[in-house]
Amino acid sequence: MGLDVKSRAEVLALTRRLIARDGVSALWATHIMDEIDPADDLVILHSGRVLRDGRAADIAGPHGLTRAFLDLTGVAP
């Protein structure tokens, strides 16, 4: 998004409120892992392919989303 930290947090909080309160759907594309809630539905895309989809907590496993992403994509840490 290119926002400062405070504005990014406000946009994320507003989006989550709209989802919870009004039942809207949102497609949120990010590389910032802390924007992803463990209960979020998540799709990991890489090089135009879906590598994994499901609940973020299930994809993260015991080592977290960053490690899962690196393992799935073969990108070195």
mmCIF file of the N, C-alpha and C atoms, coordinates in Angstrom:
data_MODEL
# 
_entry.id   MODEL 
# 
loop_
_atom_site.group_PDB 
_atom_site.id 
_atom_site.type_symbol 
_atom_site.label_atom_id 
_atom_site.label_alt_id 
_atom_site.label_comp_id 
_atom_site.label_asym_id 
_atom_site.label_entity_id 
_atom_site.label_seq_id 
_atom_site.pdbx_PDB_ins_code 
_atom_site.Cartn_x 
_atom_site.Cartn_y 
_atom_site.Cartn_z 
_atom_site.occupancy 
_atom_site.B_iso_or_equiv 
_atom_site.pdbx_formal_charge 
_atom_site.auth_seq_id 
_atom_site.auth_comp_id 
_atom_site.auth_asym_id 
_atom_site.auth_atom_id 
_atom_site.pdbx_PDB_model_num 
ATOM 1   N N  . MET A 1 1  ? 0.799   -1.195  0.000   1.00 0.00 ? 1  MET A N  1 
ATOM 2   C CA . MET A 1 1  ? 0.000   0.000   0.000   1.00 0.00 ? 1  MET A CA 1 
ATOM 3   C C  . MET A 1 1  ? 0.844   1.263   0.000   1.00 0.00 ? 1  MET A C  1 
ATOM 4   N N  . GLY A 1 2  ? 2.037   1.216   0.527   1.00 0.00 ? 2  GLY A N  1 
ATOM 5   C CA . GLY A 1 2  ? 2.860   2.399   0.576   1.00 0.00 ? 2  GLY A CA 1 
ATOM 6   C C  . GLY A 1 2  ? 2.427   3.394   1.631   1.00 0.00 ? 2  GLY A C  1 
ATOM 7   N N  . LEU A 1 3  ? 1.804   2.927   2.691   1.00 0.00 ? 3  LEU A N  1 
ATOM 8   C CA . LEU A 1 3  ? 1.336   3.798   3.763   1.00 0.00 ? 3  LEU A CA 1 
ATOM 9   C C  . LEU A 1 3  ? 2.308   3.781   4.933   1.00 0.00 ? 3  LEU A C  1 
ATOM 10  N N  . ASP A 1 4  ? 2.251   4.838   5.743   1.00 0.00 ? 4  ASP A N  1 
ATOM 11  C CA . ASP A 1 4  ? 3.036   4.818   6.976   1.00 0.00 ? 4  ASP A CA 1 
ATOM 12  C C  . ASP A 1 4  ? 2.419   3.784   7.923   1.00 0.00 ? 4  ASP A C  1 
ATOM 13  N N  . VAL A 1 5  ? 3.137   3.441   8.961   1.00 0.00 ? 5  VAL A N  1 
ATOM 14  C CA . VAL A 1 5  ? 2.740   2.365   9.867   1.00 0.00 ? 5  VAL A CA 1 
ATOM 15  C C  . VAL A 1 5  ? 1.354   2.609   10.465  1.00 0.00 ? 5  VAL A C  1 
ATOM 16  N N  . LYS A 1 6  ? 1.094   3.824   10.946  1.00 0.00 ? 6  LYS A N  1 
ATOM 17  C CA . LYS A 1 6  ? -0.199  4.135   11.574  1.00 0.00 ? 6  LYS A CA 1 
ATOM 18  C C  . LYS A 1 6  ? -1.344  4.012   10.565  1.00 0.00 ? 6  LYS A C  1 
ATOM 19  N N  . SER A 1 7  ? -1.162  4.582   9.385   1.00 0.00 ? 7  SER A N  1 
ATOM 20  C CA . SER A 1 7  ? -2.218  4.524   8.364   1.00 0.00 ? 7  SER A CA 1 
ATOM 21  C C  . SER A 1 7  ? -2.476  3.097   7.906   1.00 0.00 ? 7  SER A C  1 
ATOM 22  N N  . ARG A 1 8  ? -1.414  2.310   7.755   1.00 0.00 ? 8  ARG A N  1 
ATOM 23  C CA . ARG A 1 8  ? -1.574  0.903   7.359   1.00 0.00 ? 8  ARG A CA 1 
ATOM 24  C C  . ARG A 1 8  ? -2.389  0.146   8.396   1.00 0.00 ? 8  ARG A C  1 
ATOM 25  N N  . ALA A 1 9  ? -2.096  0.374   9.676   1.00 0.00 ? 9  ALA A N  1 
ATOM 26  C CA . ALA A 1 9  ? -2.847  -0.290  10.751  1.00 0.00 ? 9  ALA A CA 1 
ATOM 27  C C  . ALA A 1 9  ? -4.305  0.141   10.742  1.00 0.00 ? 9  ALA A C  1 
ATOM 28  N N  . GLU A 1 10 ? -4.565  1.415   10.472  1.00 0.00 ? 10 GLU A N  1 
ATOM 29  C CA . GLU A 1 10 ? -5.948  1.909   10.431  1.00 0.00 ? 10 GLU A CA 1 
ATOM 30  C C  . GLU A 1 10 ? -6.726  1.299   9.274   1.00 0.00 ? 10 GLU A C  1 
ATOM 31  N N  . VAL A 1 11 ? -6.108  1.208   8.108   1.00 0.00 ? 11 VAL A N  1 
ATOM 32  C CA . VAL A 1 11 ? -6.781  0.608   6.945   1.00 0.00 ? 11 VAL A CA 1 
ATOM 33  C C  . VAL A 1 11 ? -7.073  -0.868  7.214   1.00 0.00 ? 11 VAL A C  1 
ATOM 34  N N  . LEU A 1 12 ? -6.113  -1.575  7.778   1.00 0.00 ? 12 LEU A N  1 
ATOM 35  C CA . LEU A 1 12 ? -6.314  -2.985  8.094   1.00 0.00 ? 12 LEU A CA 1 
ATOM 36  C C  . LEU A 1 12 ? -7.428  -3.157  9.117   1.00 0.00 ? 12 LEU A C  1 
ATOM 37  N N  . ALA A 1 13 ? -7.437  -2.333  10.168  1.00 0.00 ? 13 ALA A N  1 
ATOM 38  C CA . ALA A 1 13 ? -8.482  -2.419  11.199  1.00 0.00 ? 13 ALA A CA 1 
ATOM 39  C C  . ALA A 1 13 ? -9.857  -2.118  10.605  1.00 0.00 ? 13 ALA A C  1 
ATOM 40  N N  . LEU A 1 14 ? -9.953  -1.103  9.759   1.00 0.00 ? 14 LEU A N  1 
ATOM 41  C CA . LEU A 1 14 ? -11.226 -0.780  9.115   1.00 0.00 ? 14 LEU A CA 1 
ATOM 42  C C  . LEU A 1 14 ? -11.698 -1.938  8.247   1.00 0.00 ? 14 LEU A C  1 
ATOM 43  N N  . THR A 1 15 ? -10.795 -2.512  7.481   1.00 0.00 ? 15 THR A N  1 
ATOM 44  C CA . THR A 1 15 ? -11.162 -3.641  6.616   1.00 0.00 ? 15 THR A CA 1 
ATOM 45  C C  . THR A 1 15 ? -11.666 -4.814  7.446   1.00 0.00 ? 15 THR A C  1 
ATOM 46  N N  . ARG A 1 16 ? -10.974 -5.127  8.519   1.00 0.00 ? 16 ARG A N  1 
ATOM 47  C CA . ARG A 1 16 ? -11.405 -6.238  9.384   1.00 0.00 ? 16 ARG A CA 1 
ATOM 48  C C  . ARG A 1 16 ? -12.753 -5.947  10.038  1.00 0.00 ? 16 ARG A C  1 
ATOM 49  N N  . ARG A 1 17 ? -13.000 -4.682  10.423  1.00 0.00 ? 17 ARG A N  1 
ATOM 50  C CA . ARG A 1 17 ? -14.308 -4.321  10.996  1.00 0.00 ? 17 ARG A CA 1 
ATOM 51  C C  . ARG A 1 17 ? -15.425 -4.509  9.975   1.00 0.00 ? 17 ARG A C  1 
ATOM 52  N N  . LEU A 1 18 ? -15.199 -4.082  8.754   1.00 0.00 ? 18 LEU A N  1 
ATOM 53  C CA . LEU A 1 18 ? -16.222 -4.227  7.705   1.00 0.00 ? 18 LEU A CA 1 
ATOM 54  C C  . LEU A 1 18 ? -16.524 -5.704  7.441   1.00 0.00 ? 18 LEU A C  1 
ATOM 55  N N  . ILE A 1 19 ? -15.493 -6.519  7.438   1.00 0.00 ? 19 ILE A N  1 
ATOM 56  C CA . ILE A 1 19 ? -15.685 -7.955  7.235   1.00 0.00 ? 19 ILE A CA 1 
ATOM 57  C C  . ILE A 1 19 ? -16.518 -8.541  8.367   1.00 0.00 ? 19 ILE A C  1 
ATOM 58  N N  . ALA A 1 20 ? -16.152 -8.215  9.605   1.00 0.00 ? 20 ALA A N  1 
ATOM 59  C CA . ALA A 1 20 ? -16.842 -8.776  10.771  1.00 0.00 ? 20 ALA A CA 1 
ATOM 60  C C  . ALA A 1 20 ? -18.255 -8.226  10.918  1.00 0.00 ? 20 ALA A C  1 
ATOM 61  N N  . ARG A 1 21 ? -18.416 -6.932  10.750  1.00 0.00 ? 21 ARG A N  1 
ATOM 62  C CA . ARG A 1 21 ? -19.703 -6.288  11.009  1.00 0.00 ? 21 ARG A CA 1 
ATOM 63  C C  . ARG A 1 21 ? -20.689 -6.444  9.848   1.00 0.00 ? 21 ARG A C  1 
ATOM 64  N N  . ASP A 1 22 ? -20.208 -6.254  8.628   1.00 0.00 ? 22 ASP A N  1 
ATOM 65  C CA . ASP A 1 22 ? -21.104 -6.215  7.476   1.00 0.00 ? 22 ASP A CA 1 
ATOM 66  C C  . ASP A 1 22 ? -21.032 -7.454  6.601   1.00 0.00 ? 22 ASP A C  1 
ATOM 67  N N  . GLY A 1 23 ? -20.105 -8.355  6.921   1.00 0.00 ? 23 GLY A N  1 
ATOM 68  C CA . GLY A 1 23 ? -19.995 -9.582  6.145   1.00 0.00 ? 23 GLY A CA 1 
ATOM 69  C C  . GLY A 1 23 ? -19.441 -9.391  4.745   1.00 0.00 ? 23 GLY A C  1 
ATOM 70  N N  . VAL A 1 24 ? -18.738 -8.291  4.517   1.00 0.00 ? 24 VAL A N  1 
ATOM 71  C CA . VAL A 1 24 ? -18.159 -8.077  3.195   1.00 0.00 ? 24 VAL A CA 1 
ATOM 72  C C  . VAL A 1 24 ? -16.962 -9.007  3.000   1.00 0.00 ? 24 VAL A C  1 
ATOM 73  N N  . SER A 1 25 ? -16.614 -9.221  1.769   1.00 0.00 ? 25 SER A N  1 
ATOM 74  C CA . SER A 1 25 ? -15.424 -10.000 1.444   1.00 0.00 ? 25 SER A CA 1 
ATOM 75  C C  . SER A 1 25 ? -14.330 -9.041  1.007   1.00 0.00 ? 25 SER A C  1 
ATOM 76  N N  . ALA A 1 26 ? -13.093 -9.439  1.243   1.00 0.00 ? 26 ALA A N  1 
ATOM 77  C CA . ALA A 1 26 ? -11.963 -8.604  0.835   1.00 0.00 ? 26 ALA A CA 1 
ATOM 78  C C  . ALA A 1 26 ? -10.858 -9.496  0.285   1.00 0.00 ? 26 ALA A C  1 
ATOM 79  N N  . LEU A 1 27 ? -10.276 -9.065  -0.794  1.00 0.00 ? 27 LEU A N  1 
ATOM 80  C CA . LEU A 1 27 ? -9.086  -9.707  -1.328  1.00 0.00 ? 27 LEU A CA 1 
ATOM 81  C C  . LEU A 1 27 ? -7.921  -8.824  -0.916  1.00 0.00 ? 27 LEU A C  1 
ATOM 82  N N  . TRP A 1 28 ? -7.054  -9.358  -0.081  1.00 0.00 ? 28 TRP A N  1 
ATOM 83  C CA . TRP A 1 28 ? -5.948  -8.579  0.483   1.00 0.00 ? 28 TRP A CA 1 
ATOM 84  C C  . TRP A 1 28 ? -4.647  -9.221  0.024   1.00 0.00 ? 28 TRP A C  1 
ATOM 85  N N  . ALA A 1 29 ? -3.937  -8.539  -0.851  1.00 0.00 ? 29 ALA A N  1 
ATOM 86  C CA . ALA A 1 29 ? -2.664  -9.057  -1.350  1.00 0.00 ? 29 ALA A CA 1 
ATOM 87  C C  . ALA A 1 29 ? -1.536  -8.390  -0.575  1.00 0.00 ? 29 ALA A C  1 
ATOM 88  N N  . THR A 1 30 ? -0.680  -9.192  0.054   1.00 0.00 ? 30 THR A N  1 
ATOM 89  C CA . THR A 1 30 ? 0.369   -8.628  0.881   1.00 0.00 ? 30 THR A CA 1 
ATOM 90  C C  . THR A 1 30 ? 1.580   -9.547  0.957   1.00 0.00 ? 30 THR A C  1 
ATOM 91  N N  . HIS A 1 31 ? 2.710   -8.944  1.256   1.00 0.00 ? 31 HIS A N  1 
ATOM 92  C CA . HIS A 1 31 ? 3.922   -9.686  1.598   1.00 0.00 ? 31 HIS A CA 1 
ATOM 93  C C  . HIS A 1 31 ? 4.239   -9.480  3.078   1.00 0.00 ? 31 HIS A C  1 
ATOM 94  N N  . ILE A 1 32 ? 3.397   -8.740  3.774   1.00 0.00 ? 32 ILE A N  1 
ATOM 95  C CA . ILE A 1 32 ? 3.627   -8.412  5.177   1.00 0.00 ? 32 ILE A CA 1 
ATOM 96  C C  . ILE A 1 32 ? 2.893   -9.437  6.033   1.00 0.00 ? 32 ILE A C  1 
ATOM 97  N N  . MET A 1 33 ? 3.642   -10.371 6.580   1.00 0.00 ? 33 MET A N  1 
ATOM 98  C CA . MET A 1 33 ? 3.047   -11.504 7.279   1.00 0.00 ? 33 MET A CA 1 
ATOM 99  C C  . MET A 1 33 ? 2.228   -11.107 8.506   1.00 0.00 ? 33 MET A C  1 
ATOM 100 N N  . ASP A 1 34 ? 2.578   -10.000 9.168   1.00 0.00 ? 34 ASP A N  1 
ATOM 101 C CA . ASP A 1 34 ? 1.823   -9.627  10.365  1.00 0.00 ? 34 ASP A CA 1 
ATOM 102 C C  . ASP A 1 34 ? 0.445   -9.066  10.051  1.00 0.00 ? 34 ASP A C  1 
ATOM 103 N N  . GLU A 1 35 ? 0.135   -8.870  8.775   1.00 0.00 ? 35 GLU A N  1 
ATOM 104 C CA . GLU A 1 35 ? -1.219  -8.461  8.393   1.00 0.00 ? 35 GLU A CA 1 
ATOM 105 C C  . GLU A 1 35 ? -2.171  -9.657  8.306   1.00 0.00 ? 35 GLU A C  1 
ATOM 106 N N  . ILE A 1 36 ? -1.634  -10.847 8.387   1.00 0.00 ? 36 ILE A N  1 
ATOM 107 C CA . ILE A 1 36 ? -2.430  -12.062 8.218   1.00 0.00 ? 36 ILE A CA 1 
ATOM 108 C C  . ILE A 1 36 ? -2.790  -12.629 9.582   1.00 0.00 ? 36 ILE A C  1 
ATOM 109 N N  . ASP A 1 37 ? -4.101  -12.809 9.804   1.00 0.00 ? 37 ASP A N  1 
ATOM 110 C CA . ASP A 1 37 ? -4.604  -13.391 11.047  1.00 0.00 ? 37 ASP A CA 1 
ATOM 111 C C  . ASP A 1 37 ? -4.609  -14.914 10.898  1.00 0.00 ? 37 ASP A C  1 
ATOM 112 N N  . PRO A 1 38 ? -4.325  -15.659 11.968  1.00 0.00 ? 38 PRO A N  1 
ATOM 113 C CA . PRO A 1 38 ? -4.330  -17.122 11.866  1.00 0.00 ? 38 PRO A CA 1 
ATOM 114 C C  . PRO A 1 38 ? -5.640  -17.704 11.336  1.00 0.00 ? 38 PRO A C  1 
ATOM 115 N N  . ALA A 1 39 ? -6.762  -17.011 11.560  1.00 0.00 ? 39 ALA A N  1 
ATOM 116 C CA . ALA A 1 39 ? -8.053  -17.518 11.097  1.00 0.00 ? 39 ALA A CA 1 
ATOM 117 C C  . ALA A 1 39 ? -8.375  -17.131 9.647   1.00 0.00 ? 39 ALA A C  1 
ATOM 118 N N  . ASP A 1 40 ? -7.533  -16.295 9.031   1.00 0.00 ? 40 ASP A N  1 
ATOM 119 C CA . ASP A 1 40 ? -7.781  -15.852 7.654   1.00 0.00 ? 40 ASP A CA 1 
ATOM 120 C C  . ASP A 1 40 ? -7.673  -17.013 6.673   1.00 0.00 ? 40 ASP A C  1 
ATOM 121 N N  . ASP A 1 41 ? -8.513  -16.969 5.626   1.00 0.00 ? 41 ASP A N  1 
ATOM 122 C CA . ASP A 1 41 ? -8.319  -17.855 4.483   1.00 0.00 ? 41 ASP A CA 1 
ATOM 123 C C  . ASP A 1 41 ? -7.155  -17.273 3.693   1.00 0.00 ? 41 ASP A C  1 
ATOM 124 N N  . LEU A 1 42 ? -6.240  -18.123 3.287   1.00 0.00 ? 42 LEU A N  1 
ATOM 125 C CA . LEU A 1 42 ? -4.997  -17.662 2.674   1.00 0.00 ? 42 LEU A CA 1 
ATOM 126 C C  . LEU A 1 42 ? -4.701  -18.466 1.420   1.00 0.00 ? 42 LEU A C  1 
ATOM 127 N N  . VAL A 1 43 ? -4.227  -17.769 0.401   1.00 0.00 ? 43 VAL A N  1 
ATOM 128 C CA . VAL A 1 43 ? -3.738  -18.412 -0.819  1.00 0.00 ? 43 VAL A CA 1 
ATOM 129 C C  . VAL A 1 43 ? -2.309  -17.933 -1.021  1.00 0.00 ? 43 VAL A C  1 
ATOM 130 N N  . ILE A 1 44 ? -1.383  -18.861 -1.147  1.00 0.00 ? 44 ILE A N  1 
ATOM 131 C CA . ILE A 1 44 ? 0.002   -18.507 -1.433  1.00 0.00 ? 44 ILE A CA 1 
ATOM 132 C C  . ILE A 1 44 ? 0.237   -18.705 -2.918  1.00 0.00 ? 44 ILE A C  1 
ATOM 133 N N  . LEU A 1 45 ? 0.564   -17.596 -3.586  1.00 0.00 ? 45 LEU A N  1 
ATOM 134 C CA . LEU A 1 45 ? 0.844   -17.588 -5.024  1.00 0.00 ? 45 LEU A CA 1 
ATOM 135 C C  . LEU A 1 45 ? 2.332   -17.371 -5.234  1.00 0.00 ? 45 LEU A C  1 
ATOM 136 N N  . HIS A 1 46 ? 2.868   -18.037 -6.235  1.00 0.00 ? 46 HIS A N  1 
ATOM 137 C CA . HIS A 1 46 ? 4.273   -17.837 -6.582  1.00 0.00 ? 46 HIS A CA 1 
ATOM 138 C C  . HIS A 1 46 ? 4.460   -18.181 -8.046  1.00 0.00 ? 46 HIS A C  1 
ATOM 139 N N  . SER A 1 47 ? 5.042   -17.268 -8.781  1.00 0.00 ? 47 SER A N  1 
ATOM 140 C CA . SER A 1 47 ? 5.310   -17.461 -10.215 1.00 0.00 ? 47 SER A CA 1 
ATOM 141 C C  . SER A 1 47 ? 4.046   -17.877 -10.965 1.00 0.00 ? 47 SER A C  1 
ATOM 142 N N  . GLY A 1 48 ? 2.929   -17.239 -10.618 1.00 0.00 ? 48 GLY A N  1 
ATOM 143 C CA . GLY A 1 48 ? 1.677   -17.495 -11.317 1.00 0.00 ? 48 GLY A CA 1 
ATOM 144 C C  . GLY A 1 48 ? 0.967   -18.784 -10.945 1.00 0.00 ? 48 GLY A C  1 
ATOM 145 N N  . ARG A 1 49 ? 1.432   -19.466 -9.899  1.00 0.00 ? 49 ARG A N  1 
ATOM 146 C CA . ARG A 1 49 ? 0.813   -20.730 -9.485  1.00 0.00 ? 49 ARG A CA 1 
ATOM 147 C C  . ARG A 1 49 ? 0.332   -20.642 -8.047  1.00 0.00 ? 49 ARG A C  1 
ATOM 148 N N  . VAL A 1 50 ? -0.781  -21.317 -7.766  1.00 0.00 ? 50 VAL A N  1 
ATOM 149 C CA . VAL A 1 50 ? -1.248  -21.464 -6.397  1.00 0.00 ? 50 VAL A CA 1 
ATOM 150 C C  . VAL A 1 50 ? -0.451  -22.601 -5.771  1.00 0.00 ? 50 VAL A C  1 
ATOM 151 N N  . LEU A 1 51 ? 0.328   -22.276 -4.742  1.00 0.00 ? 51 LEU A N  1 
ATOM 152 C CA . LEU A 1 51 ? 1.131   -23.298 -4.075  1.00 0.00 ? 51 LEU A CA 1 
ATOM 153 C C  . LEU A 1 51 ? 0.395   -23.918 -2.896  1.00 0.00 ? 51 LEU A C  1 
ATOM 154 N N  . ARG A 1 52 ? -0.465  -23.128 -2.268  1.00 0.00 ? 52 ARG A N  1 
ATOM 155 C CA . ARG A 1 52 ? -1.192  -23.634 -1.094  1.00 0.00 ? 52 ARG A CA 1 
ATOM 156 C C  . ARG A 1 52 ? -2.362  -22.725 -0.820  1.00 0.00 ? 52 ARG A C  1 
ATOM 157 N N  . ASP A 1 53 ? -3.479  -23.294 -0.383  1.00 0.00 ? 53 ASP A N  1 
ATOM 158 C CA . ASP A 1 53 ? -4.594  -22.475 0.078   1.00 0.00 ? 53 ASP A CA 1 
ATOM 159 C C  . ASP A 1 53 ? -5.272  -23.175 1.243   1.00 0.00 ? 53 ASP A C  1 
ATOM 160 N N  . GLY A 1 54 ? -5.795  -22.370 2.145   1.00 0.00 ? 54 GLY A N  1 
ATOM 161 C CA . GLY A 1 54 ? -6.442  -22.880 3.338   1.00 0.00 ? 54 GLY A CA 1 
ATOM 162 C C  . GLY A 1 54 ? -6.387  -21.849 4.445   1.00 0.00 ? 54 GLY A C  1 
ATOM 163 N N  . ARG A 1 55 ? -6.664  -22.279 5.655   1.00 0.00 ? 55 ARG A N  1 
ATOM 164 C CA . ARG A 1 55 ? -6.623  -21.391 6.813   1.00 0.00 ? 55 ARG A CA 1 
ATOM 165 C C  . ARG A 1 55 ? -5.156  -21.064 7.118   1.00 0.00 ? 55 ARG A C  1 
ATOM 166 N N  . ALA A 1 56 ? -4.874  -19.802 7.394   1.00 0.00 ? 56 ALA A N  1 
ATOM 167 C CA . ALA A 1 56 ? -3.490  -19.359 7.601   1.00 0.00 ? 56 ALA A CA 1 
ATOM 168 C C  . ALA A 1 56 ? -2.789  -20.177 8.681   1.00 0.00 ? 56 ALA A C  1 
ATOM 169 N N  . ALA A 1 57 ? -3.474  -20.456 9.781   1.00 0.00 ? 57 ALA A N  1 
ATOM 170 C CA . ALA A 1 57 ? -2.857  -21.228 10.868  1.00 0.00 ? 57 ALA A CA 1 
ATOM 171 C C  . ALA A 1 57 ? -2.455  -22.620 10.404  1.00 0.00 ? 57 ALA A C  1 
ATOM 172 N N  . ASP A 1 58 ? -3.257  -23.226 9.545   1.00 0.00 ? 58 ASP A N  1 
ATOM 173 C CA . ASP A 1 58 ? -2.938  -24.563 9.044   1.00 0.00 ? 58 ASP A CA 1 
ATOM 174 C C  . ASP A 1 58 ? -1.738  -24.529 8.097   1.00 0.00 ? 58 ASP A C  1 
ATOM 175 N N  . ILE A 1 59 ? -1.676  -23.507 7.277   1.00 0.00 ? 59 ILE A N  1 
ATOM 176 C CA . ILE A 1 59 ? -0.550  -23.373 6.352   1.00 0.00 ? 59 ILE A CA 1 
ATOM 177 C C  . ILE A 1 59 ? 0.731   -23.065 7.125   1.00 0.00 ? 59 ILE A C  1 
ATOM 178 N N  . ALA A 1 60 ? 0.620   -22.218 8.133   1.00 0.00 ? 60 ALA A N  1 
ATOM 179 C CA . ALA A 1 60 ? 1.791   -21.799 8.908   1.00 0.00 ? 60 ALA A CA 1 
ATOM 180 C C  . ALA A 1 60 ? 2.443   -22.962 9.632   1.00 0.00 ? 60 ALA A C  1 
ATOM 181 N N  . GLY A 1 61 ? 1.629   -23.864 10.169  1.00 0.00 ? 61 GLY A N  1 
ATOM 182 C CA . GLY A 1 61 ? 2.177   -24.980 10.930  1.00 0.00 ? 61 GLY A CA 1 
ATOM 183 C C  . GLY A 1 61 ? 2.973   -24.472 12.123  1.00 0.00 ? 61 GLY A C  1 
ATOM 184 N N  . PRO A 1 62 ? 3.847   -25.314 12.633  1.00 0.00 ? 62 PRO A N  1 
ATOM 185 C CA . PRO A 1 62 ? 4.557   -24.947 13.869  1.00 0.00 ? 62 PRO A CA 1 
ATOM 186 C C  . PRO A 1 62 ? 5.656   -23.899 13.673  1.00 0.00 ? 62 PRO A C  1 
ATOM 187 N N  . HIS A 1 63 ? 6.071   -23.642 12.443  1.00 0.00 ? 63 HIS A N  1 
ATOM 188 C CA . HIS A 1 63 ? 7.210   -22.749 12.211  1.00 0.00 ? 63 HIS A CA 1 
ATOM 189 C C  . HIS A 1 63 ? 6.819   -21.373 11.678  1.00 0.00 ? 63 HIS A C  1 
ATOM 190 N N  . GLY A 1 64 ? 5.529   -21.125 11.458  1.00 0.00 ? 64 GLY A N  1 
ATOM 191 C CA . GLY A 1 64 ? 5.075   -19.800 11.039  1.00 0.00 ? 64 GLY A CA 1 
ATOM 192 C C  . GLY A 1 64 ? 4.948   -19.627 9.542   1.00 0.00 ? 64 GLY A C  1 
ATOM 193 N N  . LEU A 1 65 ? 4.276   -18.539 9.178   1.00 0.00 ? 65 LEU A N  1 
ATOM 194 C CA . LEU A 1 65 ? 3.988   -18.276 7.768   1.00 0.00 ? 65 LEU A CA 1 
ATOM 195 C C  . LEU A 1 65 ? 5.235   -17.954 6.949   1.00 0.00 ? 65 LEU A C  1 
ATOM 196 N N  . THR A 1 66 ? 6.142   -17.208 7.529   1.00 0.00 ? 66 THR A N  1 
ATOM 197 C CA . THR A 1 66 ? 7.350   -16.870 6.770   1.00 0.00 ? 66 THR A CA 1 
ATOM 198 C C  . THR A 1 66 ? 8.100   -18.133 6.368   1.00 0.00 ? 66 THR A C  1 
ATOM 199 N N  . ARG A 1 67 ? 8.291   -19.036 7.317   1.00 0.00 ? 67 ARG A N  1 
ATOM 200 C CA . ARG A 1 67 ? 8.978   -20.294 7.019   1.00 0.00 ? 67 ARG A CA 1 
ATOM 201 C C  . ARG A 1 67 ? 8.183   -21.119 6.008   1.00 0.00 ? 67 ARG A C  1 
ATOM 202 N N  . ALA A 1 68 ? 6.860   -21.182 6.158   1.00 0.00 ? 68 ALA A N  1 
ATOM 203 C CA . ALA A 1 68 ? 6.030   -21.929 5.211   1.00 0.00 ? 68 ALA A CA 1 
ATOM 204 C C  . ALA A 1 68 ? 6.168   -21.356 3.806   1.00 0.00 ? 68 ALA A C  1 
ATOM 205 N N  . PHE A 1 69 ? 6.143   -20.027 3.679   1.00 0.00 ? 69 PHE A N  1 
ATOM 206 C CA . PHE A 1 69 ? 6.288   -19.385 2.388   1.00 0.00 ? 69 PHE A CA 1 
ATOM 207 C C  . PHE A 1 69 ? 7.644   -19.721 1.772   1.00 0.00 ? 69 PHE A C  1 
ATOM 208 N N  . LEU A 1 70 ? 8.691   -19.589 2.569   1.00 0.00 ? 70 LEU A N  1 
ATOM 209 C CA . LEU A 1 70 ? 10.033  -19.883 2.052   1.00 0.00 ? 70 LEU A CA 1 
ATOM 210 C C  . LEU A 1 70 ? 10.157  -21.345 1.633   1.00 0.00 ? 70 LEU A C  1 
ATOM 211 N N  . ASP A 1 71 ? 9.608   -22.247 2.408   1.00 0.00 ? 71 ASP A N  1 
ATOM 212 C CA . ASP A 1 71 ? 9.660   -23.677 2.071   1.00 0.00 ? 71 ASP A CA 1 
ATOM 213 C C  . ASP A 1 71 ? 8.876   -23.970 0.790   1.00 0.00 ? 71 ASP A C  1 
ATOM 214 N N  . LEU A 1 72 ? 7.696   -23.373 0.660   1.00 0.00 ? 72 LEU A N  1 
ATOM 215 C CA . LEU A 1 72 ? 6.853   -23.627 -0.502  1.00 0.00 ? 72 LEU A CA 1 
ATOM 216 C C  . LEU A 1 72 ? 7.456   -23.061 -1.785  1.00 0.00 ? 72 LEU A C  1 
ATOM 217 N N  . THR A 1 73 ? 8.076   -21.899 -1.694  1.00 0.00 ? 73 THR A N  1 
ATOM 218 C CA . THR A 1 73 ? 8.579   -21.233 -2.884  1.00 0.00 ? 73 THR A CA 1 
ATOM 219 C C  . THR A 1 73 ? 10.018  -21.597 -3.214  1.00 0.00 ? 73 THR A C  1 
ATOM 220 N N  . GLY A 1 74 ? 10.717  -22.193 -2.252  1.00 0.00 ? 74 GLY A N  1 
ATOM 221 C CA . GLY A 1 74 ? 12.119  -22.516 -2.467  1.00 0.00 ? 74 GLY A CA 1 
ATOM 222 C C  . GLY A 1 74 ? 13.029  -21.300 -2.401  1.00 0.00 ? 74 GLY A C  1 
ATOM 223 N N  . VAL A 1 75 ? 12.496  -20.201 -1.892  1.00 0.00 ? 75 VAL A N  1 
ATOM 224 C CA . VAL A 1 75 ? 13.274  -18.978 -1.756  1.00 0.00 ? 75 VAL A CA 1 
ATOM 225 C C  . VAL A 1 75 ? 14.134  -19.096 -0.508  1.00 0.00 ? 75 VAL A C  1 
ATOM 226 N N  . ALA A 1 76 ? 15.410  -18.799 -0.627  1.00 0.00 ? 76 ALA A N  1 
ATOM 227 C CA . ALA A 1 76 ? 16.314  -18.870 0.525   1.00 0.00 ? 76 ALA A CA 1 
ATOM 228 C C  . ALA A 1 76 ? 16.035  -17.732 1.479   1.00 0.00 ? 76 ALA A C  1 
ATOM 229 N N  . PRO A 1 77 ? 16.139  -17.986 2.793   1.00 0.00 ? 77 PRO A N  1 
ATOM 230 C CA . PRO A 1 77 ? 15.904  -16.910 3.772   1.00 0.00 ? 77 PRO A CA 1 
ATOM 231 C C  . PRO A 1 77 ? 16.956  -15.828 3.718   1.00 0.00 ? 77 PRO A C  1 
# 
